[in-house]
Amino acid sequence: MDYQSILKEIKLEIEPFLSEGNVADYIPALAKVEPNQFAMTLTLFDGTTYSIGCSDTKFSIQSISKVFTFTKALSLYGKKIYNKVGKEPSGNPFNSLVQLEYENGIPRNPFINAGAIAITDSLFTHYERDTFDNIIQFIKDISNNYELDYNEEVWRSEYECGYRNSALANLMKSFGNFENDIESVIKTYFKQCSIEMTTFELSRAMLFLANHGVDPITQKRFVTQSQAKRINAIMLTCGHYDASGEFAFHVGLPGKSGVGGGIVAVVPEVMSICVFSPRLNSWGNSLVGTKALELFTTKTGHSIF
């Protein structure tokens, strides 16, 4: 299949939509991002890559980091992690306090904000003050790129306006579902969200989830086959907040979005994908990124359905 030609077709077809949607301006540092960017990268099991657009531009991975922290927590705690966070779609906004209170401080899944903060808390219990170093080291390992770092301006911007996320942590603490110092965990959570990567790097980092937990290039196993299955299942059902059903319906791949404009997706036993475009739709997912992935699965037939 001529993937490069398909990417060129997609780029032409999404260009009329590049001015639609809005950047995540509730995070001041992200409000300054050039809004009309687009990039898309595919990585095959033999390491072959195909890219279009600004695939070497770093952007804030934001909630895509939740895939990596959940993966790490699942590898450390196994099924016990589900005592702390559920595995059901939320059907509510990603930062909902109402649902968290109604469900006694147990977040619906690890990809809404409360769930991801709870996962970071569990990592803090294991690693203590070295938590962020271990998180970013894990991402370096799975991406086979040891130059990654976080953006301090984005981190500080999120921390200074992160009142609702602190409220989520406090609410979980009040129900006994939070073990560590709230401010320390929240600071770590915002750091993981402010890690910067390119579509090339993120596509590479997701490859192990397309191959049952094993990096097909290095042959290193990061999670068991069963755990990889669970991670992909939760990406499919919960990876795009309250638009996860829409994404599954239109794209048909396990994936995870971030308000920085990135979306990652996996085609089991074939490839991993990352797309980037900063303008978001009303659900907080990349508008053009979602369209690009829908076009890709339509043109290639690479869908799990």
N, C-alpha and C positions, 0 to 999 in steps of 0.2 A: 504494500500500500504506500502511496506517495504522500507521506505525512506532511512534508514541507509545502507541497502544493495545497493541501487541505488547510493548513494554517494560513497561507496567503489568502485563500478564499474567505476564510473566517474573518480575517482582518478587514478585508474590503466590505464584508457584509455588516460588521458591527460599527464601522466608522460613523454612520448617521446617528448612532445612539450615544456617542461619546460625550455629548453635552447634556445628557439626561441624568437626573439624580443629583445627589449632594454628597460632598465629603463629610466625614465625621467631625463637624465643627464644634461639637460639645467637648472635644478634647482640643484645647487651643493649639497645640503643636501640630496636630493633624489637619487643622483648618488651613494651614499654610501650604499643604501639599499641592503640587501642580495637578489639577483635577482631570485633565484629558489624556492621561497616560494609558497605555495598553501594552501588555506583554503576555505571552503564553509559551510554556515549555513542556515538552513531553520527554520522559526518560524511559527507555526500554531496558529490558533485563540485561542486555549485554553492554549497557552503558552508553549506547547511542542516544544522542539528544537531538531534538528538533525545536527550534525557537522562532518566534516572531515578535517584533516590537522591542521594547526596552527591557529585555530579559536580563541585562546586567545592572539594572537599577535596584538598589536596596530600598525596601519599604518595611514598615512596622508590621510584624506578623500578627500582633494582637491575639485574637481568640484561636488562631491556628495553633498557638502554643498549648492550648488545652488538650490537643491530641497527644502531644509529647509528654505532658505532665501526667495525664491519665494513663498513658502507656507505662510510664515509669512506676506509678503507684500500683498499677495492676500487677506488674512484674514483681514488686516488693511484697504486696499484701495478698495477692490472689483474690479469691472470692470474698474475703473479709472486707474488702473496700466497699462492697455494696451495702454494708451496715451503715456507712457514712454518707453514701450518695446513691441515688436510684439509677434506673436505666430506662425510664419511660420518657417519651416526648412531653414537653411542658405545655405546648399550646398557648403559652403566654409570653410576653416580652422577656428578653434575656436577663433583665435586671429586676424582675418582679419581687417585691417584698410580700405582697398579699399571698401568693401561692406558698411561699416559704413558711409564713406564719400558719397558714391553714394546715400545712402538712408537717407541723411540729418540728421545724428546723432541719428536715431532711430534704435536700435539693432533689429535684426530679431526675437530673442526669448530670454528668460531669462537664457538659459543654455550655450550660447556662452559667452566668457569673457566680451564683451562689455555689453551684456544684464545683466549678473550677477552683474557687477559693477554698472550699472544703478539701479538695484534692491537694492543693498547695499546703494546707494545714497538715495533712497526713504525711506529706514529704518532709515538712518541718519537724514532725515528731521523729522521723527516722534520721534525718541529716543534721538537725538543729541549725546552727548558724552557717553551715556550709551549703544550705539548701540551694540557693541560686547557682552556686558554682557547679553543683551536681546536675542541676537542670540543664544549664547551657553546655556542660560537658557531654551530656547524653545527646543533645541535638547536634553537637559537633561530631560525635561518633556516628550517628545514623546518616548524617549528611556527608561524612568523610571530608569535612571542611573544618579546620581547626583555627580559622581566623575570625569566627563569628563573635559578635559583641552586641550589646544593647545600646540604644540611643538615650543618653542621659537627659536630653531636653524633653523627649517624649515621656520618659519615666517620671520626671519631675512634674510635667504638665498633668499627667494622669493622677499622680499622687495628690497634687494640690486641689484637684476638683473631684476627688474620688469619694465623696460623702456617701453616696448610695451603696457603693461596694463595702465601705466600712460599716454601714447600717446592716447589710446582709450578714457580715461576719459577727456583729454584735448580736443579731437576732439568733443566729445559730448557736452562739455562746450561751445565750439565755436558755436554750433548750438542751444544753449539754452536748452539742454536736460540734465542739470546737475545743481543741486541746492546748493551743499555744497562745503567745502574746499576739493580740489582734494586729497591732501596728506593724510588728515585724513580719507577720505573714502577708499583710496587705502590701507592704513595700516590696516583698519578694514577688508577689503576684503581678504587680505593675511592672516590675523589671522583666519578668518572663514575657509579658505582652509587648514590651518595647524592644525586644530583640529584632534586629534588622536582617533580612535575607532577600535574595533575588528569586525570581521564578525558577531560575536554573537550580539554585541551592535547595529551594523547598521541594521541587519536583524530585530531586535526588534523595532528599530526606524521607520522602513518603514511600520509597521503593520497597522497603521491607514489609509494609502492610499489603502490598500487592502480591507478595510472595510468601504468605503464611507465616510471617514473623521473621523471615530470614532475608538478609540483604543478598540479592542474587549476584552481586558483583564481588563482594568480599567473602560471601558465604558465612558471615557472622549472624548468629541467631540472637535476636533482641527480646522476643517474647515467644511463647509456645504457639503452636498452630491454633489451639483453642482460644487463646487470648487474642490473637490477631483477628480471628473470626468475630469475637465479641466487640472489639474496637471498631471494626468495619461496620458491624450491625448498628452500633450506636451512632457512628458518623452518618449512616444512611437515614436513621430515624430522628436524630437530634442535632445534626451538624449545622443546621441553618436556622436555629431558633424556631420561632413560630411559623416559619416558611419551609420547614424541613419536608413537609408533604409536597409542597409546590416543587421543590428542587428534585425530589425523587420522581415526581410525575414528569417533569420536563427534561431532566438530565439522565436520571437512572443510574447514578453511580454513588458509592459512599464518598462523602466529601466533608470538608469543614471550611467555613468562611471566617473572615476576620474583618473588623471595621476599618482596618488599614487598606482594604480594597483587594486583599488576596483571597483566593479560594484554592484549596488543594483537593484532589480527587484521585481515586485509584481504579484502574481497570484490572480486576484480579487476574493474575498469571500472565499479564501482558505489559502493563506500564503504569507509571504514575504521572500526574499532570499538576501543573500549577498555572493559574491565570491571575493577572493583576490589572485592576482598573479602579481608581480610588472613589469614583462616584457611586454612592450606595442607593439601593431602592428603599422603600418604606419599611422593610423589615431589617435593614442594617446589613444587607448582603450586597456585594458588588453587582451593580445592574448589568454592566457590559460583560463582566466575568461570567455571570450566570447564562447570559445569551450565548456567549462564546462556547461554553461547555455544552449547551443544548445543541448548537450547530455541530459541534464535534461529534457527539454521539449519534446524531442524525446522519451525518455524512459517512461515518466509519462503521456504524452498527455496533460500536463498542459500548454496550449497555449491559447491565446484569439482568435485564428483563427481556 
